[in-house]
Amino acid sequence: MKKDKLHIHWYPGHIAKAEKKLKEQLSLVDAVIEVLDARLPLSSSYGDTTGLLGQKPRLILLNKSDLTDKNELGKWISYLEQKYTFPVIATDAKTSKDIKLIITTVTSLASPAIEALMKKGLLKRPARVMVAGMPNVGKSSIINKLTKSSKTKTGAKAGVTRQQQWVRINPDIELLDTPGIIPMKQEDQVKAQKLAFVNAVSENAYSNEISANQLLNILACKYPDEVKNFYKTDKLTVNDIAVSRNWLISGGLPDIERTSVYILRDFREGLIGKFILDEFDN
């Protein structure tokens, strides 16, 4: 009997420990780079970010912006800058043209702390910057991009980076990579489902079929033409897409699991189109 996973639950035993460790490490850094998934500018944020990161100066990176609706991306940048009063930069791991802007911005954010140390008679040291964010938002890929190397572990599954590590990106900046941290409670199930869409939670926490159908519901409301054109059907359900693609199992029944996996993959890889799923807060 198939387990119903309409409600997403995760039980990451390491999260509480990682959160405690992250807060302890905050005393070692001068600024924070918070990496968000640009397709989920709000849902991929920790929520109580101030409670987690304190009052540290922060640069918000909207990563994977190459997978987003560019008409909406600029609006989100302005919205987040007003909401959080921190600089926001859209980026992705495939381009290097914004490296200078990222480095200049984070150096500027860290400079007051460095200057305060120098006023105490200490020698100038590199700015120490923590990189934080949900699992699978691309923190390690961003660090690899800034260092132009591959010194940190990356992977397709949520939470591959487990241990905190310092990475020198130039003589003036050192980055602290941290494990992806998700909220301890799943009070907002809409947000939790969206995190499943982008593979930011464990695959054991959700049903592919339910997540795929809920993704299709959102896309059908926000981007109906793109989805219908991609799947060549006006009926946007997992069942109908399976039939349209002739993905069948014995007895001519639709192969629901295979179709669900492909729909989620198509979205994650930007094959259906370039989307932003979140809505602005009122």
SULPESUL-V38131 format. One record per backbone hydrogen bond with DSSP energy under -0.5 kcal/mol. NH is the residue of the N-H (numbers start at 1). CO is the residue of the C=O. E is the energy in kcal/mol with one decimal. If there is no record, write none. Layout:
nh=NH co=CO e=E
nh=NH co=CO e=E
This chain:
nh=5 co=3 e=-0.6
nh=9 co=7 e=-0.5
nh=9 co=205 e=-0.9
nh=13 co=11 e=-1.1
nh=15 co=12 e=-1.8
nh=16 co=12 e=-0.5
nh=17 co=13 e=-0.5
nh=18 co=14 e=-2.7
nh=19 co=15 e=-2.9
nh=20 co=16 e=-2.1
nh=21 co=17 e=-2.3
nh=22 co=18 e=-2.6
nh=23 co=19 e=-2.2
nh=24 co=20 e=-1.8
nh=25 co=21 e=-2.2
nh=26 co=22 e=-1.1
nh=27 co=24 e=-1.0
nh=28 co=25 e=-2.0
nh=29 co=26 e=-1.2
nh=30 co=128 e=-3.5
nh=31 co=128 e=-1.3
nh=32 co=57 e=-2.5
nh=33 co=130 e=-3.6
nh=34 co=32 e=-0.7
nh=34 co=59 e=-2.6
nh=35 co=33 e=-0.6
nh=35 co=132 e=-2.9
nh=36 co=34 e=-0.5
nh=36 co=61 e=-3.2
nh=38 co=36 e=-0.7
nh=38 co=63 e=-3.2
nh=40 co=37 e=-2.3
nh=41 co=38 e=-0.6
nh=44 co=40 e=-2.2
nh=45 co=42 e=-1.6
nh=48 co=46 e=-0.9
nh=49 co=47 e=-1.7
nh=52 co=48 e=-1.6
nh=53 co=49 e=-3.6
nh=54 co=50 e=-2.4
nh=56 co=53 e=-1.1
nh=57 co=30 e=-0.6
nh=59 co=32 e=-2.7
nh=60 co=87 e=-2.5
nh=61 co=34 e=-2.8
nh=61 co=59 e=-0.6
nh=62 co=60 e=-0.6
nh=62 co=89 e=-2.7
nh=63 co=36 e=-2.6
nh=63 co=61 e=-1.2
nh=65 co=91 e=-2.4
nh=67 co=64 e=-1.9
nh=68 co=65 e=-1.6
nh=70 co=68 e=-0.8
nh=72 co=69 e=-1.2
nh=73 co=69 e=-1.6
nh=74 co=70 e=-0.9
nh=76 co=72 e=-1.9
nh=77 co=73 e=-2.1
nh=78 co=74 e=-1.9
nh=79 co=75 e=-2.4
nh=80 co=76 e=-2.8
nh=81 co=77 e=-2.1
nh=82 co=78 e=-1.8
nh=83 co=79 e=-2.3
nh=84 co=80 e=-2.8
nh=85 co=81 e=-1.5
nh=89 co=60 e=-2.5
nh=91 co=62 e=-2.6
nh=95 co=92 e=-0.7
nh=99 co=96 e=-1.5
nh=102 co=98 e=-2.4
nh=103 co=99 e=-2.7
nh=104 co=100 e=-2.7
nh=105 co=101 e=-2.3
nh=106 co=102 e=-2.5
nh=107 co=103 e=-2.1
nh=108 co=104 e=-2.0
nh=109 co=105 e=-2.0
nh=110 co=106 e=-1.8
nh=111 co=107 e=-1.3
nh=112 co=108 e=-0.5
nh=113 co=110 e=-0.7
nh=114 co=110 e=-1.6
nh=115 co=111 e=-2.9
nh=116 co=112 e=-2.0
nh=117 co=113 e=-1.6
nh=118 co=114 e=-2.1
nh=119 co=115 e=-1.9
nh=120 co=116 e=-0.7
nh=120 co=117 e=-0.7
nh=121 co=118 e=-1.7
nh=122 co=117 e=-1.9
nh=127 co=172 e=-3.3
nh=129 co=127 e=-0.6
nh=129 co=174 e=-3.0
nh=130 co=31 e=-2.2
nh=131 co=176 e=-3.0
nh=132 co=33 e=-2.7
nh=132 co=130 e=-0.6
nh=134 co=35 e=-0.5
nh=134 co=44 e=-0.6
nh=137 co=134 e=-1.2
nh=142 co=138 e=-2.0
nh=143 co=139 e=-2.2
nh=144 co=140 e=-2.7
nh=145 co=141 e=-2.0
nh=146 co=142 e=-2.4
nh=147 co=143 e=-2.5
nh=148 co=144 e=-1.1
nh=149 co=144 e=-1.7
nh=160 co=157 e=-0.8
nh=162 co=160 e=-0.7
nh=165 co=177 e=-1.3
nh=167 co=175 e=-3.0
nh=169 co=167 e=-0.6
nh=169 co=173 e=-1.8
nh=170 co=173 e=-1.3
nh=173 co=170 e=-1.1
nh=174 co=127 e=-3.2
nh=175 co=167 e=-3.3
nh=176 co=129 e=-2.9
nh=177 co=165 e=-2.7
nh=177 co=175 e=-0.6
nh=178 co=131 e=-0.8
nh=180 co=161 e=-0.5
nh=181 co=133 e=-1.4
nh=187 co=185 e=-0.5
nh=189 co=187 e=-0.8
nh=192 co=188 e=-2.1
nh=193 co=189 e=-2.4
nh=194 co=190 e=-1.9
nh=195 co=191 e=-2.0
nh=196 co=192 e=-1.5
nh=197 co=193 e=-1.8
nh=198 co=194 e=-1.3
nh=199 co=196 e=-1.5
nh=200 co=195 e=-3.1
nh=205 co=202 e=-2.0
nh=206 co=203 e=-0.8
nh=207 co=5 e=-0.7
nh=211 co=207 e=-2.5
nh=212 co=208 e=-2.7
nh=213 co=209 e=-2.4
nh=214 co=210 e=-2.3
nh=215 co=211 e=-2.6
nh=216 co=212 e=-2.4
nh=217 co=213 e=-1.9
nh=218 co=214 e=-1.9
nh=219 co=215 e=-2.7
nh=220 co=216 e=-2.6
nh=221 co=217 e=-1.1
nh=222 co=218 e=-2.4
nh=223 co=219 e=-2.9
nh=227 co=223 e=-1.7
nh=228 co=224 e=-2.5
nh=229 co=225 e=-2.5
nh=230 co=226 e=-2.0
nh=231 co=227 e=-2.4
nh=232 co=228 e=-1.2
nh=233 co=228 e=-1.1
nh=236 co=234 e=-0.9
nh=237 co=235 e=-1.4
nh=241 co=237 e=-2.5
nh=242 co=238 e=-2.3
nh=243 co=239 e=-1.9
nh=244 co=240 e=-2.6
nh=245 co=241 e=-2.4
nh=246 co=243 e=-0.8
nh=247 co=242 e=-2.8
nh=248 co=246 e=-1.2
nh=249 co=253 e=-3.1
nh=252 co=249 e=-1.7
nh=253 co=250 e=-0.6
nh=255 co=247 e=-3.2
nh=256 co=254 e=-1.5
nh=259 co=255 e=-2.2
nh=260 co=256 e=-2.5
nh=261 co=257 e=-2.4
nh=262 co=258 e=-2.1
nh=263 co=259 e=-2.4
nh=264 co=260 e=-2.3
nh=265 co=261 e=-2.2
nh=266 co=262 e=-3.0
nh=267 co=263 e=-2.1
nh=268 co=264 e=-2.6
nh=269 co=265 e=-2.2
nh=270 co=267 e=-1.6
nh=271 co=266 e=-2.3
nh=272 co=266 e=-1.0
nh=275 co=67 e=-1.7
nh=275 co=273 e=-0.6
nh=277 co=39 e=-2.4
nh=278 co=39 e=-0.8
